[in-house]
Amino acid sequence: MRKIKNKYLLFFLFFFLFFFSKNVFALDEEQKPSENTLYKDYQYVIDSYDVNVVVNENNTFDITETITVFYQVPKHGIYRKIPMRNKITRLDGTTSKNYAVLTNPAVNEDFSFTKETGEYVFKIGKNDTTLTGEKTYVIQYQYNIGKDPLKEKDEFYFNLIGDSWDTVIGNVTFLITMPKTFDSSKVGFSKGKKGSSDSRDIDYTVNQNQIIGKYRGVLFPEEALTVRLELEEGYFVGAGLPTFPQDYILFLFPIFFLLVSIFLHHHFGRDQELIETVEFYPPEGLNSLEIGFLYKGYATTKDVTSLLIYLASKGYLKIQEIDQKALFYKMKDYKFTKLKEYEGENLNERLFMNQLFLTTKESEVIEKEEVTMIDLYNRFYKTLDQILSNINCRENQEKIYKKHPKITALIYSFIAITFFFITYPPLLRFGDEGTFIFALLFPGIGFTVLFNALLGILKRKKTGFSKNQNGFLLLWSILFGGIPFFAMLYPLLLYNSCYLMGYLLGLLCVFFMLLCVKELPQRTTYGNKMIGKILGFKTFLETAEKEKLEALVLENPSYFYDILPYSYVLGVSKKWIQNFEAISIQAPTWYDGADFDHFAFESFMDSMFSSLESAMTSDPSTDSSTGGGSSSDGSGGGGGSSW
């Protein structure tokens, strides 16, 4: 009897263990994430995720995602976020980037579709409805990543599940349909967090042009599932981001605005007929600085330094060549000696003369009778800036130029519209809504200031700006416009060659529109009369015959030296000196140097003015310098969340 009872007991024990183990294994194999106690802390989970990718011959992907969500607390729906930009990192360390265009978005439920901070965003669900339990969403779209970046082969490198989901994902299945045959040995998968190459628990088969598979596990937040298929070069044909007809407006509007600007410049900016008169002297009552201003329309450092010779020829100072002793050698220097106090009424001449013989020692201003070139370093630049500001003031400009403020404003409006047309299309198509204002405004202003500064430098123009201010404008424009351009706009232009060419063309048109603005002012009647006299005077300096020069020297023995500072600002001083090689003239009373002859004097002029410009423009504030295949690394994927 006891044996029978033991047999029944063993039988029931065996049956119980068999039934229990069967149910346990069944639970492990078929249990949904929503039923697993591991997921009790998630407000929602994804019970199943099926990805169907049809790869087209032009490297675009028609994607259908079937996502079954289990809401453990009331929710409106889900966000599905897909990246606009992809950075691909391969196992061999090579990288590449692409910009993706998502088109034809569709969902089997109510949804909205937007672009936000580098992502395409599906917002699925209703504001006035919440859900609990199970819900299935079918999301469809086409994903275009443009041309394949590899030169010797093509590739399909895609995140079937992205690494930006904030919940667990179970029962992942996939079907990939390629457009042509491929080498099945080149297929590879990986799963896990970014950088992982783990391929365990991924089952797949290749059937002709299809790859069918599943993942036998659960993906946790920030884990992805990625496929990479290496293909022969030329597998994809006709790949690239689409170009629309309206994109060519980029080429039309800047050119149109430039042509209108050129017309306005031609119509309003042409000077009256210029009449050159024969002149043996500069216009009466004007010093060399003022002649330089009238000749170019602005004064430069060169014009200011010419006052040294001008004032010397008037008897105010003497110039002497001297040797300064250095540690192992001697260096040439120049000493300036005051002969008398300035007696004239010209503001800039008085400022130049007074500041030339002033120096600062221990915060005390000291007046000196003699100074050397070295004494001017890091001191005279303030005087130079003040004189330039005085001579280039608006009042003086208006005496020689007729302004056209309405035309100038119109051309600047053309520039603003041009920047809009070359910036807005790539921003609208590839950019983030949050960066629109910065990418539109900052580069436009920055490039405009930069081109204005460059035009000024090309013309050696320093009107109203000191050396430091010009440098500041260049630095400011590069920082204000250049950094936002390269950070926010330039990467977008690279995605489409049409946009890049359009932007470069627009910048070129803007440059020439600004040139039209710079050349727009017409000379007034007074300005036209002065330039006629100055050009006639310059022509005489270049072409004067020996007999006429001898007559002028006989009439005025100091004629050669009186004219010398004017020849310097007009750029013909070498020719002027050479004209007197066969004419006997005495050394000037204001010059004390080596044995006097034309060759030595020409060398003295070149050396002194070169040193003088360097000394007068030196600024202590600018003299220093200072030195100074992975799981989620394919295209696509992204992630999502609930709301």
LUMGU-67893 format. One line per 4 residues: number of its first residue (from 1); their letters; for each residue x, y, z of C-alpha. Coordinates in nm, 3 decimals. Example, Ala and Ser with C-alpha at 12.3 -4.5 7.8 and 13.67 -1.06 7.14 Angstrom:
<votors>
1) AS) 1.230,-0.450,0.780 | 1.367,-0.106,0.714
</votors>
This chain:
<votors>
1) MRKI) 0.000,0.000,0.000 | 0.281,0.236,0.089 | 0.455,0.161,-0.238 | 0.137,0.244,-0.430
5) KNKY) 0.106,0.575,-0.244 | 0.470,0.657,-0.320 | 0.412,0.583,-0.689 | 0.110,0.817,-0.699
9) LLFF) 0.309,1.081,-0.512 | 0.596,1.058,-0.757 | 0.350,1.070,-1.047 | 0.183,1.389,-0.922
13) LFFF) 0.521,1.545,-0.843 | 0.647,1.470,-1.195 | 0.324,1.606,-1.351 | 0.345,1.926,-1.143
17) LFFF) 0.707,1.990,-1.237 | 0.636,1.923,-1.603 | 0.335,2.157,-1.615 | 0.513,2.431,-1.419
21) SKNV) 0.829,2.424,-1.631 | 0.626,2.426,-1.950 | 0.438,2.737,-1.844 | 0.756,2.907,-1.726
25) FALD) 0.932,2.852,-2.060 | 0.620,2.953,-2.245 | 0.615,3.274,-2.046 | 0.980,3.341,-2.123
29) EEQK) 0.932,3.283,-2.493 | 0.600,3.458,-2.558 | 0.563,3.715,-2.284 | 0.504,4.069,-2.404
33) PSEN) 0.708,4.357,-2.257 | 0.390,4.500,-2.108 | 0.344,4.179,-1.905 | 0.703,4.159,-1.778
37) TLYK) 0.770,4.290,-1.429 | 1.100,4.437,-1.560 | 0.897,4.708,-1.730 | 0.674,4.813,-1.442
41) DYQY) 0.858,5.147,-1.412 | 0.779,5.254,-1.772 | 0.463,5.451,-1.841 | 0.438,5.288,-2.180
45) VIDS) 0.622,5.009,-2.363 | 0.645,4.894,-2.723 | 0.512,4.540,-2.749 | 0.621,4.494,-3.110
49) YDVN) 0.806,4.693,-3.372 | 0.808,4.584,-3.736 | 1.017,4.772,-3.991 | 0.962,4.724,-4.365
53) VVVN) 1.223,4.901,-4.580 | 1.205,4.908,-4.960 | 1.542,5.034,-5.085 | 1.516,5.208,-5.422
57) ENNT) 1.785,5.223,-5.688 | 1.835,5.597,-5.628 | 1.928,5.540,-5.261 | 1.590,5.642,-5.125
61) FDIT) 1.401,5.424,-4.878 | 1.025,5.367,-4.863 | 0.968,5.282,-4.500 | 0.666,5.137,-4.318
65) ETIT) 0.689,5.107,-3.939 | 0.420,4.913,-3.752 | 0.449,4.995,-3.383 | 0.228,4.834,-3.118
69) VFYQ) 0.234,5.038,-2.797 | 0.101,4.937,-2.455 | 0.006,5.238,-2.237 | 0.027,5.160,-1.867
73) VPKH) -0.093,5.511,-1.775 | -0.323,5.740,-1.978 | -0.145,5.898,-2.274 | -0.252,6.092,-2.585
77) GIYR) -0.014,5.911,-2.818 | 0.351,5.902,-2.922 | 0.616,6.116,-3.084 | 0.818,5.955,-3.361
81) KIPM) 1.139,6.150,-3.423 | 1.363,6.087,-3.726 | 1.698,6.269,-3.776 | 1.753,6.523,-4.053
85) RNKI) 2.130,6.488,-4.030 | 2.321,6.165,-3.993 | 2.681,6.108,-3.891 | 2.798,5.764,-3.998
89) TRLD) 3.085,5.591,-3.817 | 3.216,5.264,-3.956 | 3.413,4.989,-3.786 | 3.727,5.090,-3.979
93) GTTS) 3.710,5.438,-3.825 | 3.594,5.623,-4.138 | 3.309,5.868,-4.105 | 3.074,6.059,-4.330
97) KNYA) 2.771,6.283,-4.298 | 2.449,6.320,-4.491 | 2.136,6.527,-4.482 | 1.810,6.336,-4.518
101) VLTN) 1.489,6.460,-4.675 | 1.169,6.299,-4.546 | 0.869,6.313,-4.779 | 0.521,6.158,-4.808
105) PAVN) 0.457,6.124,-4.432 | 0.148,5.923,-4.346 | 0.001,5.762,-4.031 | -0.308,5.553,-3.974
109) EDFS) -0.412,5.791,-3.692 | -0.446,6.166,-3.646 | -0.101,6.325,-3.659 | 0.096,6.642,-3.724
113) FTKE) 0.434,6.660,-3.898 | 0.697,6.926,-3.822 | 1.073,6.993,-3.830 | 1.226,7.069,-3.493
117) TGEY) 1.592,7.103,-3.388 | 1.742,6.872,-3.647 | 1.458,6.619,-3.648 | 1.145,6.536,-3.842
121) VFKI) 0.871,6.490,-3.583 | 0.549,6.293,-3.608 | 0.312,6.385,-3.327 | 0.052,6.108,-3.326
125) GKND) -0.270,6.125,-3.126 | -0.540,6.370,-3.022 | -0.518,6.646,-2.764 | -0.864,6.568,-2.630
129) TTLT) -0.823,6.189,-2.613 | -0.615,5.969,-2.383 | -0.545,5.599,-2.419 | -0.458,5.305,-2.198
133) GEKT) -0.377,4.953,-2.303 | -0.272,4.845,-2.650 | -0.261,5.066,-2.960 | -0.104,5.000,-3.303
137) YVIQ) 0.036,5.275,-3.526 | 0.139,5.240,-3.889 | 0.386,5.512,-3.997 | 0.494,5.553,-4.360
141) YQYN) 0.743,5.788,-4.523 | 1.018,5.809,-4.784 | 1.369,5.879,-4.658 | 1.628,6.024,-4.900
145) IGKD) 1.990,6.046,-4.781 | 2.131,6.170,-5.114 | 2.444,6.042,-5.284 | 2.646,5.756,-5.143
149) PLKE) 2.962,5.908,-4.985 | 3.201,5.620,-5.058 | 3.416,5.640,-5.371 | 3.513,5.275,-5.425
153) KDEF) 3.191,5.109,-5.310 | 2.831,5.178,-5.216 | 2.659,5.088,-4.890 | 2.323,5.052,-4.721
157) YFNL) 2.387,5.155,-4.360 | 2.065,5.209,-4.171 | 1.933,5.218,-3.816 | 1.623,4.998,-3.826
161) IGDS) 1.556,5.103,-3.466 | 1.715,5.425,-3.351 | 1.887,5.491,-3.019 | 1.662,5.775,-2.907
165) WDTV) 1.359,5.585,-2.775 | 1.288,5.639,-2.406 | 1.126,5.301,-2.341 | 1.177,4.929,-2.397
169) IGNV) 1.105,4.762,-2.731 | 1.025,4.393,-2.775 | 0.943,4.162,-3.066 | 1.146,4.351,-3.325
173) TFLI) 1.104,4.219,-3.680 | 1.224,4.356,-4.012 | 1.201,4.308,-4.388 | 1.450,4.479,-4.620
177) TMPK) 1.391,4.467,-4.996 | 1.688,4.566,-5.210 | 1.646,4.685,-5.573 | 1.901,4.439,-5.715
181) TFDS) 2.100,4.133,-5.618 | 2.383,4.169,-5.367 | 2.648,3.963,-5.192 | 2.477,3.814,-4.886
185) SKVG) 2.815,3.767,-4.715 | 2.843,4.145,-4.688 | 2.535,4.176,-4.464 | 2.600,4.267,-4.101
189) FSKG) 2.388,4.363,-3.799 | 2.456,4.511,-3.457 | 2.252,4.610,-3.156 | 2.304,4.803,-2.835
193) KKGS) 2.405,5.151,-2.732 | 2.600,5.387,-2.957 | 2.933,5.237,-3.051 | 2.834,4.876,-2.988
197) SDSR) 2.914,4.602,-3.242 | 2.724,4.323,-3.062 | 2.540,4.103,-3.314 | 2.406,3.836,-3.079
201) DIDY) 2.036,3.732,-3.083 | 1.980,3.873,-3.433 | 1.837,3.611,-3.669 | 1.802,3.678,-4.040
205) TVNQ) 1.781,3.504,-4.375 | 1.848,3.625,-4.727 | 1.593,3.531,-4.990 | 1.689,3.665,-5.334
209) NQII) 1.680,4.045,-5.288 | 1.520,4.038,-4.943 | 1.661,4.028,-4.592 | 1.410,3.894,-4.338
213) GKYR) 1.482,3.880,-3.969 | 1.406,3.948,-3.604 | 1.577,4.033,-3.279 | 1.537,3.769,-3.005
217) GVLF) 1.554,4.006,-2.714 | 1.445,4.339,-2.576 | 1.595,4.675,-2.666 | 1.620,4.906,-2.370
221) PEEA) 1.620,5.290,-2.387 | 1.902,5.431,-2.603 | 1.968,5.094,-2.765 | 1.945,5.053,-3.140
225) LTVR) 1.934,4.787,-3.411 | 2.146,4.861,-3.720 | 2.208,4.692,-4.054 | 2.501,4.749,-4.288
229) LELE) 2.531,4.602,-4.635 | 2.842,4.667,-4.842 | 2.764,4.695,-5.216 | 2.967,4.727,-5.533
233) EGYF) 3.038,5.076,-5.666 | 2.756,5.197,-5.890 | 2.486,4.989,-5.719 | 2.286,5.306,-5.659
237) VGAG) 2.205,5.511,-5.970 | 2.067,5.866,-5.984 | 2.104,5.928,-5.610 | 2.084,6.281,-5.478
241) LPTF) 1.860,6.527,-5.304 | 1.598,6.673,-5.537 | 1.627,7.021,-5.686 | 1.305,7.211,-5.747
245) PQDY) 1.243,7.466,-6.025 | 1.190,7.744,-5.771 | 1.547,7.689,-5.646 | 1.676,7.864,-5.957
249) ILFL) 1.524,8.187,-5.831 | 1.847,8.203,-5.629 | 2.030,8.283,-5.952 | 1.777,8.528,-6.092
253) FPIF) 1.703,8.775,-5.813 | 2.064,8.863,-5.715 | 2.155,8.917,-6.079 | 1.846,9.132,-6.135
257) FLLV) 1.920,9.347,-5.828 | 2.283,9.387,-5.936 | 2.180,9.501,-6.284 | 1.940,9.756,-6.133
261) SIFL) 2.215,9.879,-5.899 | 2.454,9.919,-6.192 | 2.187,10.116,-6.379 | 2.130,10.343,-6.078
265) HHHF) 2.504,10.398,-6.040 | 2.537,10.477,-6.410 | 2.243,10.718,-6.403 | 2.305,10.894,-6.070
269) GRDQ) 2.674,10.834,-6.005 | 2.838,10.974,-6.318 | 3.030,11.295,-6.272 | 2.990,11.601,-6.489
273) ELIE) 3.223,11.639,-6.785 | 3.572,11.682,-6.649 | 3.789,11.963,-6.784 | 4.162,11.946,-6.705
277) TVEF) 4.334,12.281,-6.692 | 4.709,12.334,-6.723 | 4.839,12.417,-6.376 | 5.196,12.488,-6.261
281) YPPE) 5.095,12.518,-5.896 | 4.837,12.338,-5.681 | 4.507,12.519,-5.619 | 4.580,12.823,-5.408
285) GLNS) 4.548,12.806,-5.031 | 4.549,12.422,-5.007 | 4.819,12.220,-4.834 | 4.933,11.874,-4.946
289) LEIG) 4.692,11.695,-4.708 | 4.394,11.880,-4.854 | 4.508,11.813,-5.211 | 4.533,11.442,-5.130
293) FLYK) 4.178,11.454,-4.992 | 4.038,11.633,-5.297 | 4.225,11.405,-5.539 | 4.102,11.074,-5.396
297) GYAT) 3.787,11.187,-5.216 | 3.940,11.084,-4.884 | 4.269,11.129,-4.702 | 4.509,10.854,-4.593
301) TKDV) 4.811,10.821,-4.366 | 5.033,10.908,-4.661 | 4.860,11.244,-4.699 | 4.907,11.327,-4.330
305) TSLL) 5.279,11.243,-4.330 | 5.329,11.474,-4.630 | 5.267,11.765,-4.391 | 5.618,11.710,-4.252
309) IYLA) 5.779,11.821,-4.580 | 5.509,12.084,-4.635 | 5.574,12.246,-4.296 | 5.950,12.211,-4.341
313) SKGY) 5.928,12.395,-4.675 | 5.738,12.672,-4.491 | 6.031,12.716,-4.251 | 5.878,12.562,-3.937
317) LKIQ) 6.116,12.271,-3.887 | 6.441,12.111,-3.997 | 6.505,11.745,-4.083 | 6.839,11.581,-4.013
321) EIDQ) 6.964,11.228,-4.087 | 7.141,11.079,-3.787 | 7.281,10.743,-3.676 | 7.145,10.578,-3.364
325) KALF) 7.374,10.335,-3.184 | 7.240,9.988,-3.117 | 7.412,9.702,-2.936 | 7.622,9.575,-3.229
329) YKMK) 7.540,9.814,-3.512 | 7.425,10.159,-3.610 | 7.078,10.233,-3.741 | 6.956,10.530,-3.943
333) DYKF) 6.717,10.769,-3.770 | 6.583,11.118,-3.832 | 6.581,11.417,-3.603 | 6.324,11.694,-3.632
337) TKLK) 6.412,12.036,-3.495 | 6.154,12.308,-3.436 | 6.266,12.637,-3.596 | 5.968,12.847,-3.494
341) EYEG) 5.617,12.823,-3.355 | 5.332,12.762,-3.594 | 5.180,13.093,-3.705 | 4.904,12.980,-3.944
345) ENLN) 4.530,12.918,-3.890 | 4.495,12.571,-4.041 | 4.364,12.335,-3.770 | 4.534,12.020,-3.901
349) ERLF) 4.869,12.191,-3.964 | 4.867,12.332,-3.609 | 4.771,11.993,-3.462 | 5.048,11.817,-3.657
353) MNQL) 5.313,12.074,-3.565 | 5.225,12.096,-3.195 | 5.194,11.722,-3.136 | 5.515,11.649,-3.326
357) FLTT) 5.717,11.826,-3.056 | 5.522,11.706,-2.753 | 5.604,11.398,-2.553 | 5.472,11.236,-2.237
361) KESE) 5.698,11.140,-1.949 | 5.557,10.994,-1.628 | 5.206,11.121,-1.716 | 5.342,11.472,-1.774
365) VIEK) 5.321,11.638,-2.115 | 5.654,11.793,-2.210 | 5.721,12.027,-2.501 | 6.051,11.958,-2.680
369) EEVT) 6.249,12.146,-2.938 | 6.390,11.830,-3.094 | 6.245,11.485,-3.143 | 6.362,11.177,-3.328
373) MIDL) 6.161,10.927,-3.529 | 6.182,10.685,-3.237 | 6.001,10.938,-3.015 | 5.693,10.911,-3.240
377) YNRF) 5.641,10.538,-3.193 | 5.329,10.442,-2.994 | 5.247,10.809,-2.943 | 5.166,10.995,-3.263
381) YKTL) 4.897,10.751,-3.385 | 4.629,10.936,-3.185 | 4.719,11.262,-3.359 | 4.714,11.084,-3.694
385) DQIL) 4.364,10.947,-3.626 | 4.241,11.290,-3.517 | 4.371,11.460,-3.831 | 4.216,11.192,-4.053
389) SNIN) 3.887,11.232,-3.870 | 3.902,11.610,-3.919 | 3.979,11.602,-4.291 | 3.744,11.316,-4.375
393) CREN) 3.448,11.461,-4.187 | 3.101,11.463,-4.339 | 3.109,11.839,-4.392 | 3.419,11.813,-4.612
397) QEKI) 3.276,11.513,-4.796 | 2.959,11.704,-4.878 | 3.166,11.986,-5.030 | 3.301,11.759,-5.300
401) YKKH) 3.034,11.488,-5.329 | 2.662,11.499,-5.397 | 2.493,11.228,-5.192 | 2.193,11.019,-5.304
405) PKIT) 2.048,10.883,-4.978 | 1.731,10.741,-5.135 | 1.925,10.553,-5.403 | 2.171,10.427,-5.141
409) ALIY) 1.884,10.305,-4.924 | 1.728,10.134,-5.225 | 2.046,9.943,-5.308 | 2.087,9.839,-4.945
413) SFIA) 1.730,9.706,-4.956 | 1.832,9.506,-5.264 | 2.119,9.363,-5.060 | 1.886,9.265,-4.775
417) ITFF) 1.641,9.096,-5.014 | 1.927,8.915,-5.186 | 2.043,8.769,-4.855 | 1.686,8.657,-4.787
421) FITY) 1.653,8.478,-5.122 | 1.986,8.298,-5.098 | 1.939,8.200,-4.732 | 1.572,8.120,-4.679
425) PPLL) 1.531,7.824,-4.925 | 1.810,7.607,-4.776 | 1.698,7.701,-4.426 | 1.337,7.615,-4.506
429) RFGD) 1.430,7.282,-4.656 | 1.717,7.164,-4.439 | 1.734,7.392,-4.136 | 1.585,7.412,-3.791
433) EGTF) 1.303,7.653,-3.723 | 1.480,7.774,-3.410 | 1.783,7.896,-3.606 | 1.602,8.083,-3.886
437) IFAL) 1.645,8.435,-3.749 | 2.012,8.387,-3.655 | 2.106,8.223,-3.987 | 1.919,8.488,-4.187
441) LFPG) 2.024,8.798,-3.996 | 2.376,8.742,-3.863 | 2.558,8.628,-4.182 | 2.382,8.898,-4.386
445) IGFT) 2.494,9.179,-4.156 | 2.837,9.024,-4.103 | 2.914,8.982,-4.474 | 2.787,9.334,-4.552
449) VLFN) 3.019,9.488,-4.291 | 3.305,9.263,-4.406 | 3.266,9.364,-4.772 | 3.243,9.732,-4.677
453) ALLG) 3.567,9.700,-4.479 | 3.739,9.511,-4.761 | 3.634,9.773,-5.015 | 3.776,10.039,-4.787
457) ILKR) 4.103,9.851,-4.753 | 4.127,9.790,-5.127 | 4.098,10.164,-5.179 | 4.325,10.228,-4.878
461) KKTG) 4.034,10.420,-4.740 | 4.043,10.528,-4.378 | 3.763,10.781,-4.377 | 3.636,10.821,-4.027
465) FSKN) 3.804,10.505,-3.899 | 4.135,10.457,-3.727 | 4.364,10.164,-3.784 | 4.224,9.997,-3.474
469) QNGF) 3.864,10.059,-3.579 | 3.923,9.905,-3.921 | 4.075,9.599,-3.757 | 3.786,9.583,-3.512
473) LLLW) 3.531,9.595,-3.796 | 3.702,9.308,-3.975 | 3.718,9.101,-3.657 | 3.360,9.187,-3.560
477) SILF) 3.221,9.098,-3.903 | 3.403,8.764,-3.905 | 3.278,8.675,-3.557 | 2.926,8.816,-3.596
481) GGIP) 2.865,8.675,-3.944 | 3.128,8.406,-3.998 | 3.062,8.189,-3.693 | 2.682,8.168,-3.745
485) FFAM) 2.738,8.111,-4.119 | 2.975,7.817,-4.076 | 2.785,7.677,-3.777 | 2.427,7.699,-3.905
489) LYPL) 2.419,7.773,-4.278 | 2.727,7.637,-4.454 | 2.653,7.270,-4.363 | 2.306,7.309,-4.517
493) LLYN) 2.444,7.455,-4.840 | 2.667,7.152,-4.883 | 2.364,6.926,-4.909 | 2.260,7.083,-5.239
497) SCYL) 2.507,7.222,-5.493 | 2.237,7.451,-5.634 | 2.201,7.626,-5.298 | 2.577,7.653,-5.254
501) MGYL) 2.629,7.804,-5.601 | 2.333,8.034,-5.548 | 2.475,8.161,-5.219 | 2.820,8.222,-5.367
505) LGLL) 2.664,8.404,-5.662 | 2.454,8.610,-5.420 | 2.764,8.709,-5.220 | 2.938,8.815,-5.540
509) CVFF) 2.638,9.026,-5.640 | 2.624,9.182,-5.292 | 2.993,9.276,-5.319 | 2.938,9.459,-5.648
513) MLLC) 2.617,9.622,-5.523 | 2.819,9.763,-5.233 | 3.078,9.878,-5.484 | 2.800,10.065,-5.666
517) VKEL) 2.706,10.230,-5.336 | 3.066,10.332,-5.273 | 3.100,10.480,-5.619 | 2.751,10.633,-5.627
521) PQRT) 2.823,10.987,-5.501 | 2.876,11.244,-5.778 | 3.125,11.525,-5.749 | 2.974,11.863,-5.683
525) TYGN) 3.050,12.162,-5.907 | 3.324,12.262,-5.666 | 3.458,11.906,-5.645 | 3.456,11.869,-6.023
529) KMIG) 3.639,12.200,-6.065 | 3.905,12.102,-5.808 | 3.970,11.760,-5.955 | 4.012,11.922,-6.300
533) KILG) 4.277,12.157,-6.162 | 4.452,11.880,-5.964 | 4.462,11.641,-6.260 | 4.602,11.919,-6.479
537) FKTF) 4.863,11.992,-6.213 | 4.955,11.622,-6.185 | 4.990,11.593,-6.563 | 5.232,11.885,-6.559
541) LETA) 5.440,11.727,-6.280 | 5.477,11.411,-6.490 | 5.543,11.573,-6.827 | 5.708,11.910,-6.752
545) EKEK) 5.982,12.009,-6.993 | 6.324,12.122,-6.876 | 6.292,12.476,-7.011 | 5.964,12.539,-6.828
549) LEAL) 6.102,12.400,-6.504 | 6.413,12.616,-6.529 | 6.194,12.922,-6.580 | 5.982,12.836,-6.273
553) VLEN) 6.295,12.778,-6.061 | 6.438,13.109,-6.180 | 6.111,13.273,-6.077 | 6.098,13.083,-5.744
557) PSYF) 6.425,12.917,-5.630 | 6.238,12.697,-5.378 | 5.984,12.584,-5.642 | 6.111,12.224,-5.648
561) YDIL) 6.078,12.183,-5.269 | 5.748,12.371,-5.245 | 5.592,12.127,-5.492 | 5.759,11.815,-5.344
565) PYSY) 5.490,11.731,-5.078 | 5.216,11.766,-5.344 | 5.398,11.531,-5.581 | 5.417,11.280,-5.296
569) VLGV) 5.040,11.270,-5.226 | 4.970,11.254,-5.602 | 5.203,10.956,-5.637 | 5.452,11.117,-5.876
573) SKKW) 5.736,11.222,-5.643 | 5.994,10.993,-5.810 | 5.908,11.131,-6.152 | 5.917,11.485,-6.013
577) IQNF) 6.267,11.436,-5.869 | 6.391,11.274,-6.190 | 6.268,11.576,-6.391 | 6.530,11.786,-6.209
581) EAIS) 6.830,11.560,-6.271 | 6.963,11.797,-6.537 | 6.867,12.113,-6.348 | 7.097,12.263,-6.091
585) IQAP) 6.925,12.312,-5.758 | 7.063,12.368,-5.411 | 6.994,12.148,-5.110 | 6.696,12.278,-4.912
589) TWYD) 6.765,12.477,-4.601 | 6.544,12.242,-4.397 | 6.746,11.929,-4.489 | 7.072,11.824,-4.323
593) GADF) 7.209,11.496,-4.452 | 7.483,11.335,-4.659 | 7.635,11.495,-4.966 | 7.344,11.628,-5.165
597) DHFA) 7.255,11.496,-5.508 | 6.933,11.384,-5.676 | 6.997,11.016,-5.618 | 7.074,11.066,-5.248
601) FESF) 6.771,11.291,-5.202 | 6.538,11.041,-5.371 | 6.671,10.768,-5.142 | 6.623,10.998,-4.843
605) MDSM) 6.260,11.062,-4.938 | 6.179,10.690,-4.979 | 6.350,10.591,-4.655 | 6.215,10.875,-4.443
609) FSSL) 5.851,10.847,-4.550 | 5.854,10.470,-4.509 | 5.993,10.506,-4.155 | 5.762,10.798,-4.082
613) ESAM) 5.445,10.608,-4.173 | 5.556,10.317,-3.960 | 5.632,10.538,-3.662 | 5.320,10.754,-3.684
617) TSDP) 5.082,10.459,-3.715 | 5.239,10.237,-3.447 | 4.993,10.158,-3.170 | 5.094,9.980,-2.845
621) STDS) 4.757,9.803,-2.827 | 4.827,9.616,-3.153 | 5.193,9.534,-3.102 | 5.142,9.218,-2.895
625) STGG) 5.037,8.880,-3.021 | 4.910,8.564,-2.855 | 4.979,8.206,-2.942 | 4.839,7.994,-2.882
629) GSSS) 2.980,4.947,-3.795 | 2.819,5.050,-3.471 | 2.466,5.013,-3.343 | 2.344,5.366,-3.397
633) DGSG) 2.596,5.513,-3.636 | 2.404,5.459,-3.959 | 2.146,5.684,-4.121 | 1.789,5.713,-4.002
637) GGGG) 1.658,5.560,-3.684 | 1.597,5.835,-3.437 | 1.352,5.749,-3.164 | 1.046,5.875,-2.987
641) SSW) 0.850,5.922,-2.669 | 0.495,5.943,-2.541 | 0.285,6.248,-2.469
</votors>
